[in-house]
Amino acid sequence: MAPRAGRLLLAKGFSRYAPAVVRPVFRALLSVAALLPIALSAAAQLSAENVAVVVNGDSWASLTVANEYARLRRIPPSNFIVLTGLTSVETTDVDHFRKEILGPVFSAIEVRGLVKKIDSIAYSVDIPYAVNVTSDMTGKKFPMVITGMASTNGLTYLHELVEKKDTEYLRLDINRYCRRTLPLPKGSSLTPAETADLARGLELYEQKHYLDAASILSKLLSIGRSDPDIAYDLACDYSLGGKLDEAVATLQKAVESGWRNAVQTTSDPDLKPLAGRGDFKALVEKMKSMPLKVQSGIRFRSQIAWGSDGTPAGTGPHYMLSTMLGVTCGRGNSVNEVLESLRRSAVADGTRPKGTVFFPENGDVRSTTRAWAFRAAASELKSLGVDAVVENGVLPVNRPDVAGAMIGTAGFDWAGSKSKILPGAIVEHLTSFGAVLTERSDQTPCTAFIRAGASGSSGTVTEPFALQQKFPTAFIQVLYAKGFSLAESFYQSVSGPYQLLVIGDPLCRPWAASDAIAKKGPTTAKQSQLKARIGSVPAKLSEVSVSFQYNEIGVSYPGARSIELQHLGRTIGRVIGAKGSIKVSATVCGCGVLSLIPVAHLAAATVVGIPIQVEVMPPTTPSSTPLAGDEKQQPGLTLSIDRGDPVVVRDTIDPGWLAALVKGPSQHFKMSGTFESTTADLYQVQLKTNTRATVKIDGVNVLGANDDRQLFAPVALPPGHHRMEIIGVAPQGATMDIRLGSAGILHLAAAQFSHVVK
């Protein structure tokens, strides 16, 4: 991570004063008068009916997470949007994102009549978490700090601009819902010509023509406009240009208009020429003593248009809160870790945890970038009755009560800190690759915080250049402690969210007032009767029988022409006539406790039955495969083609690895290797291949492929060694993307697999 120069402001050409013309795409505008009471009322808490959940219907893992979230939060079935046929489950490009995800999701919201209800979109696992937006910048030049990878939830939040291919979504001040430091800038917005002048001034700064840049910026402040960011940049230009008196005087104006970042001021190399001056030192001390305040928090509604001052307005952009419920691919979490995180979040609501919010300080730019607000945030937390500590270090050490933390480091070992994260806590870190979750990346990912017990975390999906605007400010913890939801707290604290991946339950509210928490708990695990009714007269449909791997559900209704079962708002099975049975498997519905709704279609009516809850178990292998003591093991897997001599496969990360070994058409192949499961866990297998392949683990068929679709399969494994086999027929030009794992899904490679040397 390269420290940025002295520019708090914005990348070249992305001025916060640039006019943004935003036209709503998916919603009808309501009047501000009608919305203000809703937006500001404490009763307008984000609730289950306000959340749409996006699910990959081809992935048992995505369905499993959705099942548990539906149970925990009582999300209405109509709020689940099940997608199929996604090109990727890890990263995608912006055109596929619009076509396969964003467009279908907002279309479903509109068709279902949910436009005025949905305020947050939560993505289940196995939905791409990162999006390459380079194609939207065709013919344009990316500024150095505006790079081409964006997060799925960041683009969802800024959906209006993304749908129009308007790259204003890349601006680092685009989020008007973000709570800004006070006082707010004064004066008129920059005109298009002045915006171009600002861009030119930043270009001159980059070219080291500092006084020429200062000449341009000074004109932007000479007409009654008060802006701390422009004034600070102007002071930097004067300092580097040798006009030190003007630099101090301009910095004084920046402080008077709201500049409070003493840490940035003292560490910025642009201001190093001022370091020995007494007036500069006095100004820094004055800055430290001045109060640092931000705008008051405000409840979120997707129907609200936001004005340039951060308040509801008659016209302006609309946003959509968005988080990922979890990420399991690459360096992500296991399915069980995601489920546990969601359970912790649900039980945390309204508990007002008796813990401490930590703000560790160190000399790393990852810490100093945000340290300017640490003490002010800690002071406000204490005024709310929440303990907070600003201390030297990297992680809280030997603390059993971490209620939140804002970390600044590239790598960490949470277990080594011997600290415990309390349910509901937001714990995240500023670093280059915190949400670069592709396997074999470096730096500790934000998913490590979820594994350690956090309910919410975040990170950028590519190099952020240590820009504060891309990360939450310390005031995220203050907003959270004031009772805002996890999603509201994140988006009220980051001004340029396009690269920020937010992981967690958007509804989590540990500090919500007790009367704002739903009184009803999760739905019950099982019911043995399936019922439907016409009017008030119930009619028994059938007994529910549950097998180990499959749920075969018998249904009947007198006079029915057909009966179907619905799961997450979609039909998963249908019988013709008044009686029959429907098989429900883990690959169709996911695992865990799930809710099914029977619907009987009669000649003149449709009968919707009472939902039932059944539990679907994943397939399992009966035991591990012990290694013989006299067998010699070497890294890698063995591959035989048409019964030829075996070769050792050490890596499969390149989808064309098999094509290099298949020399003729329709060649039979068999690959095998042994891996170790250190604990009992729910593993998943992912396969995308143009071969006819069958995957076995410990002799049990896990999945089979006969086309080039992405396939997913669960398997519960006990501790010990397990043997994996892939058997099939490969054409010339064979491709195979095969992955296995629990806490992260990884390509088969020598690091995990071994084979017997004979």
Sequence and secondary structure as in RCSB ss.txt:
>XXXX:A:sequence
MAPRAGRLLLAKGFSRYAPAVVRPVFRALLSVAALLPIALSAAAQLSAENVAVVVNGDSWASLTVANEYARLRRI
PPSNFIVLTGLTSVETTDVDHFRKEILGPVFSAIEVRGLVKKIDSIAYSVDIPYAVNVTSDMTGKKFPMVITGMA
STNGLTYLHELVEKKDTEYLRLDINRYCRRTLPLPKGSSLTPAETADLARGLELYEQKHYLDAASILSKLLSIGR
SDPDIAYDLACDYSLGGKLDEAVATLQKAVESGWRNAVQTTSDPDLKPLAGRGDFKALVEKMKSMPLKVQSGIRF
RSQIAWGSDGTPAGTGPHYMLSTMLGVTCGRGNSVNEVLESLRRSAVADGTRPKGTVFFPENGDVRSTTRAWAFR
AAASELKSLGVDAVVENGVLPVNRPDVAGAMIGTAGFDWAGSKSKILPGAIVEHLTSFGAVLTERSDQTPCTAFI
RAGASGSSGTVTEPFALQQKFPTAFIQVLYAKGFSLAESFYQSVSGPYQLLVIGDPLCRPWAASDAIAKKGPTTA
KQSQLKARIGSVPAKLSEVSVSFQYNEIGVSYPGARSIELQHLGRTIGRVIGAKGSIKVSATVCGCGVLSLIPVA
HLAAATVVGIPIQVEVMPPTTPSSTPLAGDEKQQPGLTLSIDRGDPVVVRDTIDPGWLAALVKGPSQHFKMSGTF
ESTTADLYQVQLKTNTRATVKIDGVNVLGANDDRQLFAPVALPPGHHRMEIIGVAPQGATMDIRLGSAGILHLAA
AQFSHVVK
>XXXX:A:secstr
     S  S STT  TTS      SS     HHHHHHHHH TT    GGGEEEEEETT HHHHHHHHHHHHHH  
 GGGEEEE   S SSEEEHHHIIIIIIHHHHHHHHHTT TTT  EEEE SSS  EEE GGGGTTS   TTS SEE
EHHHHHHTHHHHHTT GGGG TT  TTS  BSS  BS    HHHHHHHHHHHHHHHTT HHHHHHHHHHHTSSS 
B HHHHHHHHHHHHHTT HHHHHHHHHHHHHTT   HHHHHH GGGGGGTT HHHHHHHHHHHHS   B      
 TT EE TTSSEESSS    EEEES   BTT   HHHHHHHHHHHHHHTT     EEEEEE SSHHHHHHHTTHH
HHHHHHHHTT EEEEEESSS  S S EEEEEE  S   HHHHT  EEEEEEEEE  TTTT  STT  S  THHHH
HHT SEEEEESS  TT GGGS  THHHHHHHTT  HHHHHHTS S GGGEEEEE TT  TTS GGGS S     S
  SEEEEEETTEEEEEEEB   SS EEEEEE TT SEEEEEETTEEEEEEESSEEEEEE HHHH SEEEEEEEEE
E SS EEEB  EEEEE   B SS     TT EEEESEEEEETT   EEE B  STTTTTTT  SSSEEEEEEEEE
EESS EEEEEEEEESSEEEEEETTEEEEEESSS  EEEEEEE SEEEEEEEEEEE TT  EEEEEESSSBEE BT
TT EEEE 
